[in-house]
């Protein structure tokens, strides 16, 4: 998207019953608004959402961005056929689910990340909303959404921080952009709701499907919240109150930093979103996607990162699914029909995850040689590919004990990822593609 330039700045939009916009604002000329430049009615808005992933897929520059978009497609299309019909019988609204899912990971694309750390009209509108400030109309909707957090009316971002302070912290600590990547996708529905183009129901349910889709606070996301975020951000005195008075507010650490506690879903559609998002996290799709996202993170070799995705993420995902099941049992936002459907979906997903974990145990092994993690990939009964990385030395040993030294860490990581994904593709051939297997 870096070479892309908006071509509609001089266009006009007429909105019939929804009002008239004399010129396309700076908001719509922002590169993240691509596809919405001529929207002037509710049907056009819906159509623009249907095309959103296809539009942005054409301009991707990296594997991480492409895999993120493919992941969103998986989670959207996971609700289909018999499952879709059964969910809709108990009140499931697919139109809100689809849009909320599409919104949820837009914040992983570079042009959307800018909304969090680069000043613009669109950024200000979004950050004001997240702080429960700005437009009263949209503020009331967010207040209704956050009724589950009654102690002080919690916002999504600390209302005491200015937009410039927030942008500065997001820019200084990219891990915060990743942790809160659900935010940037809220900007477009927010603008169109404030403009009268979409209804309160549409806007509210779109938010409810998107928000907290990485929860609940268990497994990897508990470690991320209580370990990674304090470790990378907690030493910055300007960031100590970043999560204060928000729905994410957790326990204060010894250094005075308020660590986040990631919430769980708030609606029926939100629960379904979380289930399939966790399923993706814990299986092949998540391995490929997350590996590309974290390769540039400092502190660990690619072997360590891949081993964590293979061995830690699946049981961590099961832990999250168990926590989600417990939440559903007690959640007053769900009626009994919805609760029953969610519990069954979670159980089916846990069963699918168990098949995946069994395959991983048979085909992957992690050894520690002189404090160095070594990953063994078993292609056949007694044949292994062995990946090892120490400092600048990266080696691959095949089943004939032939050692290949790869000096380029990018090529080494690409080779590692390729071999892992190829083997996990066999898991899907054996146990079924996760997003079709639950139909």
C-alpha positions as CSV (number, residue, x, y, z in Angstrom):
1,X,0.0,0.0,0.0
2,X,3.0,2.4,0.3
3,X,2.8,3.4,-3.4
4,X,-1.0,3.7,-3.4
5,X,-2.6,7.1,-3.4
6,X,-6.3,7.9,-2.9
7,X,-7.9,8.9,-6.1
8,X,-11.2,10.2,-4.9
9,X,-10.3,13.4,-3.0
10,X,-12.4,15.5,-5.4
11,X,-15.4,13.2,-5.5
12,X,-18.7,14.1,-3.9
13,X,-21.1,11.7,-2.1
14,X,-24.8,12.2,-1.9
15,X,-26.6,10.2,0.7
16,X,-30.3,10.6,-0.1
17,X,-32.1,9.8,3.2
18,X,-28.9,9.7,5.1
19,X,-27.8,13.3,4.4
20,X,-25.4,14.9,2.0
21,X,-21.6,15.1,2.2
22,X,-20.3,18.0,0.1
23,X,-16.8,16.6,-0.3
24,X,-15.1,13.4,0.6
25,X,-13.4,14.2,4.0
26,X,-9.9,13.6,5.0
27,X,-11.3,10.6,6.9
28,X,-12.4,8.9,3.6
29,X,-9.2,9.9,1.8
30,X,-7.2,7.9,4.4
31,X,-5.7,4.8,2.7
32,X,-7.6,2.5,5.0
33,X,-10.9,3.7,3.6
34,X,-10.3,2.0,0.2
35,X,-13.5,0.6,-1.1
36,X,-15.7,3.0,0.7
37,X,-15.1,6.1,-1.4
38,X,-18.5,6.2,-3.1
39,X,-20.6,4.5,-0.4
40,X,-23.9,6.4,-0.2
41,X,-26.5,3.8,1.0
42,X,-26.8,0.9,3.4
43,X,-26.7,-1.7,0.5
44,X,-23.5,-0.1,-0.8
45,X,-22.0,-0.2,2.6
46,X,-22.8,-4.0,2.9
47,X,-21.4,-4.6,-0.6
48,X,-18.2,-2.7,0.3
49,X,-17.7,-5.0,3.3
50,X,-18.1,-8.1,1.1
51,X,-15.3,-6.9,-1.1
52,X,-13.0,-5.6,1.7
53,X,-10.7,-8.6,2.1
54,X,-10.4,-9.0,-1.7
55,X,-9.5,-5.3,-2.1
56,X,-6.8,-5.3,0.5
57,X,-5.4,-8.7,-0.5
58,X,-4.4,-7.3,-3.9
59,X,-2.0,-4.8,-2.4
60,X,-0.3,-6.9,0.3
61,X,3.5,-6.8,0.4
62,X,4.4,-9.6,2.9
63,X,3.5,-13.2,3.9
64,X,2.3,-12.0,7.3
65,X,-0.3,-9.6,5.7
66,X,-1.5,-12.3,3.2
67,X,-1.8,-14.9,5.9
68,X,-3.7,-12.5,8.1
69,X,-6.3,-11.9,5.4
70,X,-6.6,-15.6,4.7
71,X,-7.1,-16.2,8.4
72,X,-10.0,-13.7,8.4
73,X,-11.5,-15.5,5.4
74,X,-11.3,-18.8,7.3
75,X,-13.0,-17.4,10.3
76,X,-15.8,-15.8,8.3
77,X,-16.4,-18.9,6.1
78,X,-16.2,-21.2,9.1
79,X,-19.9,-20.4,9.7
80,X,-21.5,-22.2,6.8
81,X,-23.9,-25.0,5.8
82,X,-25.5,-27.0,8.6
83,X,-23.6,-25.2,11.4
84,X,-24.8,-21.8,10.1
85,X,-28.4,-23.0,9.9
86,X,-28.3,-24.4,13.4
87,X,-26.7,-21.2,14.9
88,X,-29.3,-19.0,13.1
89,X,-32.1,-21.0,14.6
90,X,-31.0,-19.8,18.0
91,X,-30.7,-16.1,16.9
92,X,-27.2,-15.9,15.4
93,X,-26.8,-12.9,13.0
94,X,-24.3,-13.8,10.3
95,X,-24.3,-10.3,8.8
96,X,-22.9,-8.9,12.1
97,X,-20.5,-11.8,12.5
98,X,-19.0,-11.3,9.1
99,X,-18.4,-7.6,9.5
100,X,-17.1,-7.9,13.0
101,X,-14.6,-10.6,12.0
102,X,-13.4,-8.6,9.0
103,X,-12.9,-5.5,11.3
104,X,-11.1,-7.6,14.0
105,X,-7.7,-8.2,12.3
106,X,-7.5,-5.1,10.0
107,X,-5.2,-3.7,12.7
108,X,-2.5,-6.2,11.6
109,X,-2.2,-4.4,8.2
110,X,0.4,-1.6,8.2
111,X,-1.9,1.2,6.9
112,X,-4.4,0.4,9.6
113,X,-1.7,0.3,12.3
114,X,-1.0,4.0,11.4
115,X,-4.4,4.9,12.9
116,X,-2.9,4.1,16.3
117,X,0.4,6.1,16.0
118,X,0.1,8.6,13.1
119,X,-2.0,11.7,13.5
120,X,-4.9,12.1,11.1
121,X,-8.6,13.0,11.2
122,X,-9.4,9.3,11.2
123,X,-7.0,8.6,14.0
124,X,-8.4,11.3,16.2
125,X,-12.0,10.2,15.6
126,X,-11.1,6.6,16.5
127,X,-9.0,7.4,19.6
128,X,-11.7,9.8,21.0
129,X,-14.3,7.0,20.6
130,X,-12.1,4.5,22.3
131,X,-11.7,6.9,25.3
132,X,-15.5,7.4,25.5
133,X,-15.0,11.0,24.3
134,X,-16.0,12.8,21.1
135,X,-19.3,12.2,19.4
136,X,-22.1,11.6,22.0
137,X,-24.1,9.4,19.6
138,X,-21.3,6.8,19.3
139,X,-20.2,7.2,22.9
140,X,-23.7,6.0,24.1
141,X,-23.3,2.8,22.0
142,X,-19.9,2.1,23.5
143,X,-21.2,2.7,27.0
144,X,-23.9,0.1,26.3
145,X,-21.3,-2.4,25.0
146,X,-19.1,-1.9,28.1
147,X,-21.9,-2.3,30.6
148,X,-20.2,-5.5,31.7
149,X,-17.4,-3.3,33.3
150,X,-19.4,-1.2,35.7
151,X,-16.6,-0.2,38.1
152,X,-15.9,3.4,37.0
153,X,-17.3,3.4,33.5
154,X,-14.3,1.8,31.8
155,X,-13.3,2.8,28.3
156,X,-11.1,1.0,25.8
157,X,-8.2,3.5,26.1
158,X,-7.4,5.5,29.2
159,X,-9.5,8.7,29.0
160,X,-6.8,10.7,31.0
161,X,-4.3,10.3,28.1
162,X,-4.3,12.7,25.2
163,X,-4.5,11.3,21.7
164,X,-0.9,12.5,21.1
165,X,0.3,10.7,24.3
166,X,-1.5,7.5,23.2
167,X,-0.1,7.7,19.7
168,X,3.4,8.2,21.1
169,X,3.1,5.1,23.2
170,X,1.7,3.0,20.4
171,X,4.6,4.1,18.2
172,X,7.3,3.5,20.9
173,X,5.9,0.1,21.8
174,X,4.7,-1.8,18.6
175,X,3.7,-4.7,20.9
176,X,0.8,-2.6,22.0
177,X,-0.3,-2.3,18.4
178,X,-0.4,-6.1,18.1
179,X,-2.0,-6.6,21.5
180,X,-4.9,-4.2,20.6
181,X,-5.1,-4.9,16.9
182,X,-8.9,-5.0,17.0
183,X,-9.1,-1.2,17.4
184,X,-8.2,0.1,13.9
185,X,-11.0,-1.9,12.2
186,X,-13.6,0.0,14.3
187,X,-12.8,3.3,12.5
188,X,-14.9,2.8,9.4
189,X,-18.2,1.6,11.0
190,X,-17.7,4.3,13.6
191,X,-17.6,7.0,10.9
192,X,-20.6,5.6,9.0
193,X,-22.7,5.2,12.2
194,X,-21.9,8.9,13.1
195,X,-22.9,9.8,9.6
196,X,-26.2,8.0,9.8
197,X,-25.4,5.5,7.2
198,X,-25.7,2.4,9.4
199,X,-28.1,1.7,12.3
200,X,-27.3,1.6,16.0
201,X,-28.0,-2.2,15.9
202,X,-25.6,-2.7,13.1
203,X,-22.8,-0.7,14.7
204,X,-23.3,-2.2,18.2
205,X,-23.3,-5.8,17.0
206,X,-20.4,-5.2,14.7
207,X,-18.4,-4.0,17.8
208,X,-19.6,-6.9,19.9
209,X,-18.4,-9.4,17.4
210,X,-15.0,-7.7,17.1
211,X,-14.2,-6.8,20.7
212,X,-12.0,-9.1,22.8
213,X,-11.9,-11.8,20.2
214,X,-8.4,-12.9,21.4
215,X,-9.7,-13.8,24.9
216,X,-10.4,-15.1,27.4
217,X,-7.5,-14.5,29.8
218,X,-5.9,-17.9,29.7
219,X,-3.2,-19.8,27.8
220,X,-1.0,-17.7,25.5
221,X,-3.1,-14.5,26.0
222,X,-2.6,-14.7,29.8
223,X,1.1,-15.1,29.3
224,X,1.0,-12.3,26.7
225,X,-0.8,-10.0,29.2
226,X,1.0,-10.9,32.4
227,X,4.5,-11.6,30.9
228,X,5.1,-10.1,27.5
229,X,3.4,-6.7,27.9
230,X,4.9,-5.9,31.3
231,X,8.3,-7.2,30.1
232,X,8.4,-5.0,27.0
233,X,6.4,-2.0,28.1
234,X,6.4,-2.0,31.9
235,X,9.7,-0.2,32.3
236,X,8.5,2.9,30.5
237,X,7.2,5.3,33.2
238,X,5.0,7.1,30.6
239,X,3.2,3.8,29.9
240,X,2.5,2.7,33.5
241,X,-1.2,3.9,33.3
242,X,-1.8,2.9,29.7
243,X,-4.4,0.3,30.8
244,X,-5.8,2.3,33.7
245,X,-9.6,2.8,33.7
246,X,-10.0,0.5,30.7
247,X,-11.8,-2.8,30.2
248,X,-8.3,-4.3,30.1
249,X,-7.1,-3.1,33.5
250,X,-5.4,-5.8,35.5
251,X,-3.1,-6.1,38.4
252,X,-0.4,-3.5,39.2
253,X,3.1,-4.9,39.0
254,X,5.9,-4.2,41.5
255,X,7.3,-1.5,39.2
256,X,3.9,0.3,39.2
257,X,2.9,-0.7,35.7
258,X,-0.7,-1.7,35.4
259,X,-0.7,-5.0,33.4
260,X,-3.6,-5.8,31.2
261,X,-6.1,-8.6,31.8
262,X,-7.7,-9.6,28.4
263,X,-11.5,-9.9,28.6
264,X,-13.8,-12.5,27.0
265,X,-16.5,-12.0,24.4
266,X,-19.7,-10.0,25.0
267,X,-22.2,-11.5,22.6
268,X,-23.4,-14.7,20.9
269,X,-21.6,-13.7,17.6
270,X,-18.6,-12.8,19.7
271,X,-18.4,-16.2,21.2
272,X,-18.5,-17.9,17.8
273,X,-15.8,-15.6,16.6
274,X,-13.5,-16.5,19.6
275,X,-14.0,-20.2,19.1
276,X,-12.9,-20.2,15.4
277,X,-10.2,-17.6,16.1
278,X,-8.8,-19.9,18.8
279,X,-9.0,-22.9,16.5
280,X,-7.0,-21.1,13.9
281,X,-4.4,-20.0,16.5
282,X,-3.9,-23.6,17.6
283,X,-3.7,-25.4,14.3
284,X,-1.7,-25.1,11.0
285,X,-3.1,-21.7,10.0
286,X,-2.0,-20.2,13.2
287,X,1.5,-21.6,12.9
288,X,2.1,-20.0,9.5
289,X,0.4,-16.7,10.3
290,X,1.8,-16.1,13.8
291,X,5.3,-17.2,12.8
292,X,5.4,-14.5,10.1
293,X,4.1,-12.0,12.6
294,X,6.7,-12.7,15.3
295,X,9.8,-13.4,13.2
296,X,11.1,-9.9,13.8
297,X,10.5,-10.0,17.5
298,X,13.9,-9.9,19.4
299,X,15.1,-12.4,22.0
300,X,14.5,-15.8,20.5
301,X,15.7,-17.8,17.5
302,X,13.3,-18.9,14.8
303,X,13.6,-22.5,16.1
304,X,12.4,-21.3,19.6
305,X,9.6,-19.3,18.1
306,X,8.4,-22.2,15.9
307,X,8.7,-24.7,18.8
308,X,6.6,-22.5,20.9
309,X,3.9,-22.4,18.2
310,X,4.0,-26.1,17.7
311,X,4.2,-27.3,21.3
312,X,2.8,-24.5,23.5
313,X,0.0,-22.9,21.4
314,X,-2.2,-26.0,21.1
315,X,-2.5,-26.8,24.8
316,X,-2.7,-23.1,25.5
317,X,-5.6,-22.9,23.1
318,X,-7.3,-25.8,24.8
319,X,-6.9,-23.9,28.1
320,X,-8.5,-20.8,26.5
321,X,-11.4,-23.0,25.1
322,X,-11.9,-24.4,28.6
323,X,-12.0,-20.9,30.1
324,X,-14.4,-19.9,27.3
325,X,-16.7,-22.8,28.2
326,X,-16.8,-21.7,31.8
327,X,-17.6,-18.1,30.8
328,X,-20.4,-19.3,28.6
329,X,-21.9,-21.3,31.5
330,X,-22.2,-18.1,33.6
331,X,-22.7,-15.4,31.0
332,X,-26.0,-13.6,31.4
333,X,-25.6,-12.1,27.9
334,X,-26.4,-15.5,26.5
335,X,-29.9,-17.1,26.6
336,X,-30.2,-20.9,27.1
337,X,-30.3,-21.8,23.5
338,X,-27.3,-19.7,22.7
339,X,-25.4,-21.1,25.7
340,X,-26.2,-24.7,24.6
341,X,-25.0,-24.0,21.0
342,X,-21.8,-22.4,22.2
343,X,-20.9,-25.2,24.6
344,X,-21.4,-27.8,21.9
345,X,-19.3,-25.8,19.4
346,X,-16.5,-25.5,22.0
347,X,-16.6,-29.2,22.7
348,X,-16.4,-30.0,19.0
349,X,-13.5,-27.6,18.6
350,X,-11.7,-29.2,21.6
351,X,-12.1,-32.6,20.0
352,X,-10.6,-31.3,16.8
353,X,-7.7,-29.8,18.7
354,X,-7.0,-33.1,20.4
355,X,-6.6,-34.7,17.0
356,X,-4.1,-32.0,16.1
357,X,-2.2,-32.3,19.3
358,X,-1.9,-36.1,18.9
359,X,-0.5,-35.6,15.4
360,X,2.1,-33.1,16.6
361,X,3.2,-35.4,19.3
362,X,3.9,-38.2,16.7
363,X,5.7,-36.0,14.2
364,X,7.6,-33.3,16.1
365,X,10.1,-33.5,18.9
366,X,12.0,-30.8,20.8
367,X,15.5,-31.5,22.3
368,X,17.8,-29.3,24.3
369,X,21.5,-29.7,23.4
370,X,23.9,-27.7,25.5
371,X,21.0,-25.3,26.4
372,X,20.2,-24.9,22.6
373,X,16.7,-25.9,21.4
374,X,16.7,-28.3,18.5
375,X,13.6,-29.1,16.5
376,X,13.1,-32.5,15.0
377,X,10.5,-33.0,12.2
378,X,9.6,-36.6,11.6
379,X,8.5,-37.0,7.9
380,X,8.5,-40.8,8.0
381,X,8.8,-43.4,10.8
382,X,12.6,-43.0,11.3
383,X,13.4,-40.0,9.1
384,X,14.0,-36.6,10.6
385,X,14.8,-33.1,9.5
386,X,16.7,-31.4,12.4
387,X,16.8,-27.6,12.7
388,X,19.2,-25.9,15.0
389,X,20.2,-22.3,15.4
390,X,23.0,-20.8,17.5
391,X,23.8,-17.2,17.1
392,X,24.6,-16.6,13.4
393,X,24.9,-20.3,12.7
394,X,21.8,-22.0,11.3
395,X,21.9,-25.7,10.4
396,X,19.6,-28.3,8.9
397,X,20.5,-32.0,9.2
398,X,18.5,-34.5,7.0
399,X,17.8,-38.2,7.6
400,X,21.2,-39.2,6.1
401,X,22.9,-37.0,8.7
402,X,23.9,-34.6,5.9
403,X,24.3,-31.1,7.4
404,X,23.4,-27.9,5.5
405,X,24.6,-24.6,7.0
406,X,22.5,-21.6,6.1
407,X,24.1,-18.3,6.8
408,X,21.0,-16.2,5.9
409,X,18.6,-16.3,8.8
410,X,15.7,-15.3,6.6
411,X,16.3,-18.3,4.3
412,X,16.7,-20.6,7.3
413,X,13.4,-19.4,8.8
414,X,11.7,-19.8,5.4
415,X,13.0,-23.3,5.1
416,X,11.9,-24.1,8.7
417,X,8.4,-22.7,8.1
418,X,8.0,-24.5,4.8
419,X,8.9,-27.9,6.2
420,X,6.6,-27.5,9.2
421,X,3.6,-26.3,7.1
422,X,4.1,-29.2,4.7
423,X,3.9,-31.7,7.5
424,X,0.9,-30.0,9.1
425,X,-0.8,-30.1,5.8
426,X,-0.7,-33.9,6.1
427,X,-2.5,-33.5,9.5
428,X,-5.3,-31.6,7.7
429,X,-5.4,-34.3,5.0
430,X,-5.8,-36.9,7.7
431,X,-8.1,-35.2,10.2
432,X,-10.0,-32.7,8.0
433,X,-9.6,-29.0,7.4
434,X,-10.5,-27.5,10.7
435,X,-13.0,-25.0,9.4
436,X,-15.0,-27.5,7.4
437,X,-14.7,-30.4,9.8
438,X,-17.1,-28.8,12.4
439,X,-20.0,-28.4,9.9
